Amino acid sequence: MPRFIALIPAAGSGARMGNQLPKQYLSLAGKPMIYHAVHTLCSSSHISSVFVILAPDDHEWLRYDWSSFSDKLVVRYCGGATRADSVLNGLKAMQSEVSICNDDWVLVHDAARPCLSVAQVDQLIDVLTPDEVGGLLAIPVADTLKRADPNHRAMGTASREGLWQAQTPQMFRLGVLMDALNKVDSTRITDDASAIEALGLYPRLVLSDAYNFKVTYPQDLALAELILQKRETR
């Protein structure tokens, strides 16, 4: 039976948040933002290990207590210059430390998507385990899309037919994902699925929901906090 291992690349700075503290450590519901992704992934019974990939000069991680996740959590300071570099470095660490094989599954998740639920993780695994390629959580684009000129004037309306908004986790077999990331320009891709697509493969889109959004701007923190608080009161 294949294993399922999660990987959280967390070596970025999150400059668009306008805060000197790296985005993954901003306070959210009384915890650093990355805590919520770690908690969800460690809570899935399918996942055997959760790798967090930090920048070599990260000084924030050790300020927090992660001992409650010690049975699954592995932290390595091998983040690269780009997200793709960090993922690839993390995959190499997996190979050397948990004896993962090429057919095992890797679920790559953004530290800045704190509202992921265990149910979404388990659904992704259930749907994709029989799949030959793998895939990702995503939602159909609902809003009208405008094409803008350099002065932020609308030049036209783009069709949203067949368009989906990609989320994470994105789940692929280790061997295929490593092959894909080794063959692409890491500065030109924004997610793992695009590297897989460059191999001529077609990742499956697994329906998610809008709660699994990426915290990008300061106002997103308030919305994420409301979602997490609502879950705690259920």
SVG drawing of the C-alpha trace seen along z (x, -y; Angstrom):
<svg xmlns="http://www.w3.org/2000/svg" viewBox="-22 -54 42 56">
<polyline fill="none" stroke="black" stroke-width="0.4" points="0.0,0.0 1.3,-3.5 2.0,-5.9 0.8,-9.5 3.2,-12.2 2.4,-15.9 4.9,-18.7 4.5,-22.3 6.9,-24.7 7.3,-27.6 10.5,-29.4 8.8,-32.6 8.4,-36.0 4.9,-36.9 5.8,-40.4 2.3,-41.4 1.1,-41.2 3.2,-44.3 4.6,-42.9 8.2,-42.2 7.3,-38.9 7.1,-36.1 3.5,-35.5 3.4,-31.9 4.1,-33.2 1.4,-35.9 -1.0,-35.4 -4.2,-33.7 -6.7,-32.5 -4.0,-32.7 -1.4,-30.6 1.0,-31.2 -0.7,-30.8 1.3,-27.7 0.1,-25.9 -3.4,-25.4 -2.1,-23.7 0.2,-21.5 -2.6,-20.6 -5.0,-19.6 -2.5,-17.5 -1.3,-15.8 -4.9,-15.0 -5.6,-13.0 -5.3,-9.3 -4.1,-8.7 -1.0,-10.8 2.1,-9.2 4.5,-12.2 4.3,-16.0 7.4,-17.7 7.8,-21.5 10.5,-23.1 11.8,-26.3 14.4,-28.9 17.9,-28.1 17.9,-31.4 14.5,-30.9 14.6,-32.1 10.8,-32.1 9.9,-28.4 11.6,-27.5 9.7,-30.3 6.6,-28.0 5.8,-24.7 5.3,-22.0 5.6,-19.0 2.0,-17.9 2.8,-16.9 6.1,-15.2 4.8,-11.8 4.4,-13.0 6.2,-16.3 9.6,-16.6 11.2,-20.1 14.0,-20.8 15.8,-24.1 16.4,-23.5 14.0,-26.0 15.1,-27.4 14.8,-30.6 11.4,-29.7 8.5,-27.7 9.3,-25.0 12.9,-24.8 11.6,-24.4 9.3,-21.6 12.1,-19.8 14.5,-20.1 11.8,-18.8 11.2,-15.8 14.9,-15.0 14.8,-15.2 11.9,-12.8 13.8,-10.3 16.8,-10.2 14.8,-10.2 11.6,-8.2 12.6,-5.8 9.7,-7.0 9.4,-5.2 8.5,-6.7 4.9,-5.4 4.1,-6.9 1.9,-10.0 3.0,-13.5 0.4,-16.2 1.9,-19.7 0.0,-22.3 0.4,-26.1 1.2,-27.3 -1.0,-30.3 -4.2,-28.1 -5.0,-27.8 -8.7,-26.8 -8.1,-23.5 -10.2,-20.8 -9.4,-17.1 -12.5,-16.2 -11.0,-17.9 -7.7,-16.1 -9.4,-12.8 -11.7,-13.4 -8.6,-14.3 -6.9,-11.1 -10.0,-9.0 -10.6,-10.4 -7.0,-10.5 -5.5,-7.2 -6.8,-5.2 -5.9,-8.0 -2.9,-7.5 -1.8,-11.1 -3.0,-12.7 -4.5,-16.1 -5.5,-19.0 -8.3,-20.7 -10.0,-23.4 -13.2,-25.4 -14.9,-26.6 -14.4,-30.3 -17.6,-32.1 -16.8,-35.7 -16.8,-37.7 -13.2,-38.0 -11.9,-41.3 -8.8,-41.8 -7.1,-45.0 -4.7,-47.4 -1.6,-48.9 -3.8,-51.7 -6.2,-49.3 -8.9,-50.0 -11.1,-47.0 -10.3,-46.0 -12.8,-43.2 -14.5,-40.3 -12.8,-36.9 -14.9,-33.7 -14.9,-31.7 -16.2,-28.6 -14.0,-25.6 -11.9,-27.8 -11.1,-26.5 -9.2,-28.2 -6.4,-26.0 -6.0,-25.3 -3.8,-23.0 -3.1,-20.3 -1.9,-19.1 -1.3,-15.4 1.1,-13.5 3.4,-10.5 6.9,-11.3 8.7,-10.0 6.5,-11.9 6.6,-15.1 10.4,-15.1 10.7,-14.4 8.4,-17.3 10.1,-19.8 13.6,-18.8 12.5,-19.7 10.9,-23.1 12.1,-26.6 11.3,-27.1 10.8,-30.8 8.0,-30.4 5.6,-28.0 3.3,-28.9 2.1,-25.5 3.0,-21.8 0.2,-21.0 1.7,-23.3 4.9,-21.3 3.0,-18.1 1.1,-19.6 4.5,-20.5 5.1,-16.7 2.0,-16.4 -0.1,-14.9 -3.6,-16.1 -4.1,-16.5 -7.6,-15.8 -9.5,-18.7 -11.2,-17.7 -14.1,-19.9 -13.3,-22.0 -14.9,-25.1 -14.1,-28.8 -13.1,-28.4 -9.8,-26.9 -8.5,-30.2 -5.0,-31.6 -4.2,-34.4 -2.5,-37.0 -3.5,-40.4 -4.0,-41.7 -7.8,-41.7 -7.7,-37.9 -6.6,-37.3 -9.8,-38.5 -11.9,-36.2 -9.7,-33.2 -10.1,-33.9 -13.9,-34.0 -13.9,-30.6 -11.6,-29.0 -13.6,-30.4 -16.9,-29.1 -15.4,-25.6 -14.3,-25.6 -17.8,-26.4 -19.5,-23.5"/>
</svg>
